[in-house]
Amino acid sequence: MATFELDNEFVRKLAELLGETGLTEIEYAEGDKRIRLSRAAPPAAMIAAPAVAAAPVAAPAAAPVATVPPAQHPGAVKSPMVGTAYLAPEPGANAFIKVGDTVKVGQTLLIIEAMKVMNPIKAAKGGTVTQIQVGDAQPVEYGEVLLIIE
C-alpha cells in the first residue's frame, strides 16, 4: 500500500485541489496520517431585489405547505465526504437515479470522486427520490444534502 508524505508538495497539491474545485475544506487520511485543509468561504453577496409593484388584483392565498429544510429531512442522504458528485457512471450515460424513481437499499445513487477515487453512494433505505439537491460534476462538502428519499 502506498503512503503519502506530508511534505510541502503534497500540501500544495491539496491546496490547488481546493482552489480548482471551489471547496472550502478537504481532508485526506491514510493509515495513521491525516491532513485537513480548509479555507474561509467567500462572504455571501447581498443582492438587492428590485421593487415589485403591487398586484392590482389579490390572488387567493395558497394553502400553507409544510416544508422541512432538506438538512433536517429524515430521508436526506448526506455526503459522507468532500469531493465532486457525479450523477451518472460516465459522461453521456443515463443518471443513476432521477426524481420520481423508486430505489432499493444498497442501490447506487451517485458517485463522489475524492482524491481521484470514485466512491459510490448507496441508498441506506428504500423509497422514492423526491429531490436531487446536487448537479452533475458539482463540488460537495461533508454533510451536504445530496438528495431526499421518502
N, CA, C and O of each residue as an XYZ file, in Angstrom:
600
protein
N       0.837     -1.172      0.000
C       0.000      0.000      0.000
C       0.886      1.240      0.000
O       1.816      1.362      0.797
N       0.578      2.148     -0.903
C       1.318      3.401     -0.987
C       0.911      4.319      0.164
O      -0.250      4.330      0.573
N       1.844      5.069      0.673
C       1.540      6.025      1.724
C       1.871      7.413      1.221
O       2.706      7.585      0.333
N       1.222      8.383      1.787
C       1.510      9.749      1.376
C       2.466     10.387      2.367
O       2.472     10.066      3.555
N       3.255     11.279      1.858
C       4.216     12.009      2.675
C       3.680     13.415      2.919
O       3.214     14.081      1.995
N       3.749     13.847      4.139
C       3.298     15.193      4.488
C       4.427     16.181      4.220
O       5.075     16.668      5.147
N       4.646     16.461      2.978
C       5.646     17.450      2.634
C       4.965     18.643      1.977
O       3.762     18.622      1.718
N       5.735     19.662      1.715
C       5.181     20.888      1.136
C       4.499     20.626     -0.199
O       3.462     21.222     -0.488
N       5.058     19.757     -1.002
C       4.489     19.483     -2.324
C       3.099     18.845     -2.191
O       2.182     19.200     -2.931
N       2.945     17.908     -1.254
C       1.645     17.257     -1.069
C       0.614     18.275     -0.581
O      -0.517     18.300     -1.067
N       1.000     19.105      0.370
C       0.080     20.124      0.890
C      -0.276     21.103     -0.227
O      -1.429     21.515     -0.349
N       0.705     21.470     -1.034
C       0.466     22.399     -2.141
C      -0.536     21.788     -3.144
O      -1.402     22.495     -3.659
N      -0.417     20.491     -3.415
C      -1.347     19.829     -4.338
C      -2.766     19.843     -3.780
O      -3.726     20.080     -4.513
N      -2.895     19.586     -2.477
C      -4.225     19.615     -1.864
C      -4.806     21.026     -1.917
O      -5.995     21.206     -2.182
N      -3.961     22.024     -1.664
C      -4.428     23.418     -1.721
C      -4.875     23.770     -3.132
O      -5.877     24.464     -3.309
N      -4.146     23.300     -4.134
C      -4.547     23.548     -5.523
C      -5.886     22.881     -5.815
O      -6.726     23.446     -6.515
N      -6.082     21.686     -5.280
C      -7.345     20.973     -5.462
C      -8.493     21.758     -4.841
O      -9.587     21.818     -5.401
N      -8.240     22.361     -3.678
C      -9.258     23.202     -3.045
C      -9.650     24.349     -3.970
O     -10.831     24.633     -4.168
N      -8.633     25.001     -4.531
C      -8.888     26.141     -5.408
C      -9.592     25.734     -6.692
O     -10.500     26.429     -7.150
N      -9.182     24.616     -7.276
C      -9.766     24.167     -8.544
C     -11.220     23.769     -8.385
O     -12.039     24.031     -9.265
N     -11.544     23.138     -7.268
C     -12.904     22.633     -7.094
C     -13.830     23.639     -6.431
O     -15.049     23.474     -6.478
N     -13.280     24.676     -5.816
C     -14.117     25.649     -5.131
C     -14.588     25.159     -3.772
O     -15.456     25.777     -3.155
N     -14.026     24.059     -3.301
C     -14.415     23.540     -1.989
C     -13.826     24.418     -0.892
O     -12.848     25.132     -1.113
N     -14.420     24.357      0.273
C     -13.903     25.130      1.404
C     -13.092     24.259      2.350
O     -12.395     24.773      3.225
N     -13.179     22.948      2.181
C     -12.479     22.065      3.106
C     -12.167     20.758      2.404
O     -12.944     20.275      1.581
N     -11.028     20.197      2.739
C     -10.669     18.888      2.209
C      -9.900     18.157      3.296
O      -9.073     18.748      3.991
N     -10.176     16.878      3.436
C      -9.494     16.064      4.434
C      -9.043     14.787      3.770
O      -9.784     14.188      2.990
N      -7.824     14.367      4.079
C      -7.278     13.159      3.496
C      -6.637     12.359      4.616
O      -5.898     12.902      5.437
N      -6.922     11.079      4.645
C      -6.351     10.224      5.673
C      -5.874      8.940      5.025
O      -6.480      8.418      4.089
N      -4.786      8.462      5.549
C      -4.255      7.189      5.092
C      -3.507      6.591      6.266
O      -2.522      7.159      6.736
N      -3.966      5.462      6.733
C      -3.349      4.861      7.912
C      -3.499      5.784      9.104
O      -4.597      6.258      9.393
N      -2.413      6.038      9.790
C      -2.474      6.920     10.952
C      -2.155      8.373     10.605
O      -2.093      9.226     11.491
N      -1.953      8.654      9.325
C      -1.678     10.030      8.896
C      -2.962     10.677      8.422
O      -3.769     10.049      7.737
N      -3.146     11.914      8.782
C      -4.359     12.649      8.414
C      -3.988     14.110      8.201
O      -3.222     14.695      8.967
N      -4.548     14.682      7.144
C      -4.321     16.099      6.880
C      -5.653     16.718      6.495
O      -6.433     16.123      5.751
N      -5.905     17.912      7.003
C      -7.158     18.627      6.728
C      -6.817     20.064      6.382
O      -6.142     20.752      7.147
N      -7.282     20.511      5.235
C      -7.085     21.887      4.804
C      -8.449     22.531      4.684
O      -9.402     21.909      4.215
N      -8.537     23.777      5.108
C      -9.789     24.499      4.944
C      -9.466     25.948      4.659
O      -8.395     26.454      4.994
N     -10.400     26.579      4.049
C     -10.270     27.999      3.786
C     -11.618     28.632      4.044
O     -12.660     27.981      3.960
N     -11.579     29.916      4.361
C     -12.830     30.611      4.651
C     -13.640     30.707      3.380
O     -13.101     30.998      2.312
N     -14.938     30.462      3.489
C     -15.837     30.605      2.352
C     -16.003     32.084      2.056
O     -16.040     32.900      2.977
N     -16.105     32.443      0.771
C     -16.320     33.847      0.457
C     -17.646     34.306      1.036
O     -18.604     33.533      1.082
N     -17.714     35.566      1.481
C     -18.971     36.050      2.059
C     -20.073     36.046      1.013
O     -19.835     36.322     -0.163
N     -21.255     35.737      1.450
C     -22.392     35.723      0.539
C     -22.672     37.139      0.066
O     -22.714     38.081      0.857
N     -22.857     37.266     -1.199
C     -23.129     38.582     -1.771
C     -24.561     38.982     -1.474
O     -25.490     38.180     -1.567
N     -24.707     40.241     -1.117
C     -26.049     40.756     -0.875
C     -26.545     41.330     -2.200
O     -25.900     42.198     -2.788
N     -27.647     40.860     -2.646
C     -28.222     41.348     -3.890
C     -29.560     41.981     -3.548
O     -30.433     41.355     -2.949
N     -29.694     43.225     -3.941
C     -30.949     43.926     -3.682
C     -31.983     43.468     -4.704
O     -31.739     43.502     -5.910
N     -33.104     43.052     -4.219
C     -34.175     42.626     -5.114
C     -34.886     43.865     -5.647
O     -35.116     44.818     -4.903
N     -35.236     43.855     -6.932
C     -35.956     45.020     -7.463
C     -37.324     45.130     -6.807
O     -37.947     44.136     -6.436
N     -37.766     46.376     -6.679
C     -39.080     46.601     -6.086
C     -40.152     46.031     -7.007
O     -40.073     46.165     -8.228
N     -41.115     45.419     -6.429
C     -42.197     44.815     -7.195
C     -43.448     45.648     -6.976
O     -43.822     45.963     -5.846
N     -44.074     45.991     -8.071
C     -45.312     46.756     -7.962
C     -46.414     45.862     -7.402
O     -46.451     44.659     -7.658
N     -47.301     46.471     -6.640
C     -48.397     45.710     -6.058
C     -49.311     45.191     -7.164
O     -49.595     45.895     -8.132
N     -49.754     43.980     -7.009
C     -50.643     43.386     -7.998
C     -52.007     44.064     -7.900
O     -52.495     44.301     -6.795
N     -52.632     44.382     -9.040
C     -53.916     45.068     -8.982
C     -55.027     44.203     -8.381
O     -55.945     44.733     -7.756
N     -54.959     42.923     -8.555
C     -55.971     42.025     -8.012
C     -55.261     41.031     -7.105
O     -54.284     40.393     -7.498
N     -55.764     40.915     -5.907
C     -55.161     39.978     -4.975
C     -55.498     38.550     -5.379
O     -56.656     38.207     -5.615
N     -54.462     37.730     -5.452
C     -54.668     36.322     -5.773
C     -55.105     35.591     -4.521
O     -54.738     35.983     -3.413
N     -55.875     34.548     -4.681
C     -56.275     33.797     -3.490
C     -55.045     33.191     -2.815
O     -54.115     32.722     -3.471
N     -55.074     33.219     -1.501
C     -53.947     32.693     -0.743
C     -53.837     31.195     -0.936
O     -54.823     30.461     -0.869
N     -52.610     30.764     -1.176
C     -52.374     29.335     -1.326
C     -52.383     28.681      0.048
O     -52.041     29.306      1.052
N     -52.768     27.449      0.075
C     -52.777     26.717      1.335
C     -51.344     26.595      1.830
O     -50.443     26.339      1.032
N     -51.109     26.771      3.127
C     -49.756     26.659      3.644
C     -49.213     25.246      3.421
O     -49.904     24.249      3.631
N     -47.988     25.200      3.000
C     -47.346     23.913      2.746
C     -46.294     23.694      3.821
O     -45.424     24.536      4.042
N     -46.387     22.579      4.469
C     -45.400     22.248      5.487
C     -44.114     21.832      4.787
O     -44.088     20.836      4.063
N     -43.060     22.586      5.002
C     -41.787     22.244      4.377
C     -40.762     21.989      5.459
O     -40.693     22.696      6.465
N     -39.988     20.987      5.230
C     -38.913     20.639      6.136
C     -37.616     20.985      5.416
O     -37.416     20.571      4.274
N     -36.733     21.737      6.064
C     -35.455     22.021      5.413
C     -34.770     20.704      5.026
O     -34.805     19.738      5.788
N     -34.151     20.670      3.847
C     -33.539     19.415      3.393
C     -32.583     18.797      4.411
O     -32.538     17.576      4.559
N     -31.821     19.633      5.109
C     -30.847     19.093      6.060
C     -31.510     18.374      7.226
O     -30.898     17.509      7.852
N     -32.772     18.732      7.525
C     -33.465     18.110      8.658
C     -34.449     17.045      8.210
O     -35.118     16.429      9.040
N     -34.542     16.826      6.926
C     -35.483     15.837      6.406
C     -35.008     14.436      6.795
O     -33.826     14.123      6.652
N     -35.923     13.586      7.286
C     -35.499     12.238      7.692
C     -35.002     11.387      6.535
O     -34.293     10.406      6.760
N     -35.347     11.730      5.322
C     -34.897     10.960      4.163
C     -33.708     11.582      3.451
O     -33.374     11.193      2.332
N     -33.066     12.552      4.103
C     -31.923     13.217      3.465
C     -30.734     12.268      3.370
O     -30.372     11.605      4.342
N     -30.143     12.215      2.202
C     -28.905     11.462      2.001
C     -27.803     12.511      1.944
O     -27.771     13.345      1.040
N     -26.898     12.459      2.923
C     -25.853     13.473      3.041
C     -24.519     12.924      2.545
O     -24.260     11.721      2.576
N     -23.699     13.840      2.095
C     -22.390     13.459      1.587
C     -21.502     12.991      2.742
O     -21.364     13.693      3.744
N     -20.903     11.813      2.604
C     -20.007     11.333      3.666
C     -18.594     11.888      3.524
O     -17.719     11.579      4.332
N     -18.370     12.713      2.489
C     -17.017     13.211      2.251
C     -17.065     14.467      1.402
O     -18.104     14.833      0.854
N     -15.935     15.104      1.309
C     -15.750     16.242      0.411
C     -15.307     15.686     -0.933
O     -14.472     14.783     -0.989
N     -15.851     16.210     -1.995
C     -15.457     15.724     -3.315
C     -16.322     16.322     -4.396
O     -16.898     17.397     -4.233
N     -16.405     15.609     -5.504
C     -17.217     16.031     -6.636
C     -18.261     14.966     -6.898
O     -17.938     13.788     -7.047
N     -19.532     15.393     -6.954
C     -20.634     14.450     -7.153
C     -20.856     14.228     -8.648
O     -20.831     15.168     -9.441
N     -21.068     12.994     -9.004
C     -21.411     12.631    -10.376
C     -22.703     11.833    -10.341
O     -22.829     10.871     -9.582
N     -23.657     12.235    -11.163
C     -24.972     11.598    -11.160
C     -25.057     10.407    -12.090
O     -26.033      9.657    -12.042
N     -24.048     10.214    -12.944
C     -24.043      9.103    -13.899
C     -22.712      8.371    -13.791
O     -21.716      8.951    -13.359
N     -22.691      7.096    -14.182
C     -21.446      6.322    -14.067
C     -20.342      6.807    -14.992
O     -19.165      6.578    -14.716
N     -20.704      7.480    -16.095
C     -19.715      8.024    -17.021
C     -20.363      9.131    -17.833
O     -21.589      9.181    -17.930
N     -19.576     10.013    -18.414
C     -20.162     11.091    -19.214
C     -21.032     10.534    -20.344
O     -20.632      9.610    -21.054
N     -22.202     11.099    -20.494
C     -23.119     10.691    -21.549
C     -24.028      9.533    -21.177
O     -24.976      9.236    -21.902
N     -23.754      8.878    -20.060
C     -24.585      7.747    -19.630
C     -25.823      8.263    -18.898
O     -25.865      9.410    -18.454
N     -26.822      7.401    -18.781
C     -28.014      7.758    -18.018
C     -27.650      7.922    -16.548
O     -26.763      7.245    -16.029
N     -28.357      8.838    -15.892
C     -28.136      9.064    -14.460
C     -28.521      7.813    -13.671
O     -29.378      7.031    -14.084
N     -27.867      7.652    -12.533
C     -28.194      6.516    -11.662
C     -29.662      6.585    -11.256
O     -30.367      5.575    -11.255
N     -30.110      7.783    -10.914
C     -31.486      7.982    -10.457
C     -32.005      9.313    -10.976
O     -31.233     10.182    -11.383
N     -33.313      9.458    -10.954
C     -33.936     10.756    -11.237
C     -35.119     10.910    -10.287
O     -35.576      9.940     -9.682
N     -35.603     12.132    -10.166
C     -36.724     12.402     -9.278
C     -37.909     11.539     -9.716
O     -38.247     11.471    -10.898
N     -38.526     10.888     -8.738
C     -39.657     10.017     -9.001
C     -39.290      8.545     -9.053
O     -40.168      7.685     -8.990
N     -38.000      8.243     -9.168
C     -37.562      6.846     -9.190
C     -37.750      6.214     -7.809
O     -37.654      6.885     -6.781
N     -38.016      4.930     -7.813
C     -38.063      4.155     -6.580
C     -36.720      3.445     -6.447
O     -36.265      2.771     -7.371
N     -36.097      3.607     -5.292
C     -34.787      2.991     -5.072
C     -34.889      1.948     -3.966
O     -35.763      2.003     -3.101
N     -33.966      1.000     -4.029
C     -33.904     -0.062     -3.031
C     -32.641      0.113     -2.180
O     -31.683      0.765     -2.595
N     -32.661     -0.473     -1.005
C     -31.498     -0.421     -0.124
C     -30.290     -0.991     -0.863
O     -30.363     -2.067     -1.458
N     -29.200     -0.269     -0.819
C     -27.959     -0.716     -1.440
C     -27.791     -0.270     -2.879
O     -26.727     -0.469     -3.464
N     -28.819      0.328     -3.459
C     -28.732      0.793     -4.848
C     -27.822      2.023     -4.916
O     -27.898      2.905     -4.061
N     -26.974      2.076     -5.925
C     -26.100      3.240     -6.102
C     -26.927      4.433     -6.533
O     -27.696      4.367     -7.492
N     -26.753      5.536     -5.797
C     -27.499      6.763     -6.061
C     -26.680      7.747     -6.897
O     -27.210      8.414     -7.786
N     -25.406      7.824     -6.605
C     -24.477      8.698     -7.316
C     -23.066      8.315     -6.897
O     -22.861      7.405     -6.094
N     -22.109      9.023     -7.453
C     -20.697      8.761     -7.134
C     -20.098     10.069     -6.637
O     -20.407     11.142     -7.156
N     -19.242      9.970     -5.632
C     -18.461     11.134     -5.218
C     -16.995     10.802     -5.441
O     -16.465      9.828     -4.906
N     -16.366     11.630     -6.239
C     -14.946     11.472     -6.501
C     -14.171     12.316     -5.509
O     -14.365     13.527     -5.413
N     -13.292     11.658     -4.775
C     -12.441     12.349     -3.809
C     -11.034     11.800     -3.954
O     -10.815     10.592     -3.859
N     -10.091     12.684     -4.183
C      -8.684     12.306     -4.343
C      -8.539     11.233     -5.424
O      -7.798     10.264     -5.261
N      -9.257     11.428     -6.520
C      -9.207     10.553     -7.697
C      -9.748      9.150     -7.424
O      -9.468      8.219     -8.179
N     -10.518      8.995     -6.352
C     -11.166      7.720     -6.049
C     -12.669      7.920     -6.197
O     -13.240      8.848     -5.625
N     -13.307      7.038     -6.970
C     -14.753      7.102     -7.180
C     -15.439      6.302     -6.069
O     -15.225      5.097     -5.936
N     -16.263      6.986     -5.277
C     -16.932      6.362     -4.139
C     -18.432      6.290     -4.417
O     -19.096      7.327     -4.437
N     -18.977      5.104     -4.629
C     -20.429      5.015     -4.849
C     -21.173      5.328     -3.553
O     -20.813      4.846     -2.478
N     -22.214      6.141     -3.679
C     -23.071      6.455     -2.537
C     -24.323      5.623     -2.714
O     -25.065      5.797     -3.681
N     -24.554      4.723     -1.781
C     -25.656      3.768     -1.893
C     -26.801      4.154     -0.973
O     -26.605      4.822      0.043
N     -27.985      3.728     -1.342
C     -29.181      4.029     -0.565
C     -29.160      3.233      0.734
O     -28.988      2.014      0.726
N     -29.337      3.939      1.851
C     -29.413      3.285      3.156
C     -30.824      2.796      3.430
O     -31.048      1.945      4.291
N     -31.790      3.360      2.665
C     -33.171      2.924      2.812
C     -33.842      3.013      1.450
O     -33.394      3.747      0.569
N     -34.898      2.272      1.294
C     -35.639      2.309      0.043
C     -36.698      3.391      0.086
O     -37.057      3.890      1.152
N     -37.191      3.744     -1.085
C     -38.234      4.755     -1.172
C     -38.208      5.442     -2.520
O     -37.598      4.967     -3.478
N     -38.888      6.574     -2.564
C     -38.985      7.346     -3.793
C     -38.092      8.577     -3.699
O     -38.107      9.287     -2.693
N     -37.327      8.823     -4.736
C     -36.469     10.011     -4.793
C     -37.373     11.200     -5.073
O     -38.009     11.272     -6.124
N     -37.427     12.139     -4.122
C     -38.294     13.309     -4.288
C     -37.505     14.569     -4.650
O     -38.062     15.499     -5.233
N     -36.234     14.605     -4.315
C     -35.405     15.776     -4.646
C     -33.976     15.310     -4.885
O     -33.483     14.397     -4.222
N     -33.328     15.950     -5.836
C     -31.895     15.788     -6.033
C     -31.305     17.178     -5.860
O     -31.574     18.083     -6.649
N     -30.509     17.334     -4.834
C     -30.022     18.653     -4.426
C     -28.713     19.068     -5.092
O     -28.293     20.217     -4.952
N     -28.065     18.161     -5.809
C     -26.774     18.490     -6.416
C     -26.847     18.275     -7.921
O     -27.659     17.492     -8.414
N     -26.004     18.969     -8.624
C     -25.899     18.801    -10.066
C     -24.734     17.884    -10.405
O     -23.889     17.592     -9.560
N     -24.704     17.444    -11.634
C     -23.622     16.572    -12.078
C     -22.312     17.361    -12.080
O     -22.268     18.506    -12.530
N     -21.261     16.745    -11.581
C     -19.911     17.320    -11.514
C     -19.847     18.525    -10.582
O     -18.997     19.400    -10.751
N     -20.737     18.572     -9.606
C     -20.766     19.672     -8.630
C     -19.921     19.324     -7.412
O     -20.031     18.219     -6.881
N     -19.076     20.255     -6.960
C     -18.340     20.012     -5.713
C     -19.319     19.924     -4.533
O     -20.291     20.677     -4.462
N     -19.050     19.001     -3.620
C     -19.904     18.845     -2.446
C     -19.041     18.840     -1.192
O     -17.877     18.439     -1.213
N     -19.636     19.287     -0.121
C     -18.968     19.346      1.174
C     -19.417     18.154      2.027
O     -20.436     17.525      1.746
N     -18.652     17.863      3.053
C     -19.030     16.826      4.004
C     -20.355     17.223      4.660
O     -20.496     18.357      5.117
N     -21.312     16.321      4.712
C     -22.593     16.566      5.363
C     -23.602     17.308      4.505
O     -24.730     17.527      4.947
N     -23.241     17.696      3.314
C     -24.168     18.400      2.418
C     -25.252     17.427      1.948
O     -24.970     16.268      1.645
N     -26.483     17.909      1.892
C     -27.591     17.056      1.453
C     -27.462     16.842     -0.055
O     -27.390     17.793     -0.834
N     -27.436     15.580     -0.439
C     -27.311     15.215     -1.853
C     -28.674     15.023     -2.491
O     -28.922     15.477     -3.608
N     -29.560     14.339     -1.764
C     -30.889     14.057     -2.278
C     -31.805     13.647     -1.133
O     -31.363     13.407     -0.009
N     -33.100     13.574     -1.455
C     -34.098     13.195     -0.453
C     -34.820     11.947     -0.961
O     -35.260     11.889     -2.109
N     -34.932     10.962     -0.090
C     -35.689      9.748     -0.371
C     -36.828      9.690      0.637
O     -36.603      9.758      1.846
N     -38.052      9.563      0.134
C     -39.212      9.452      1.037
C     -39.873      8.105      0.879
O     -40.864      7.821      1.552
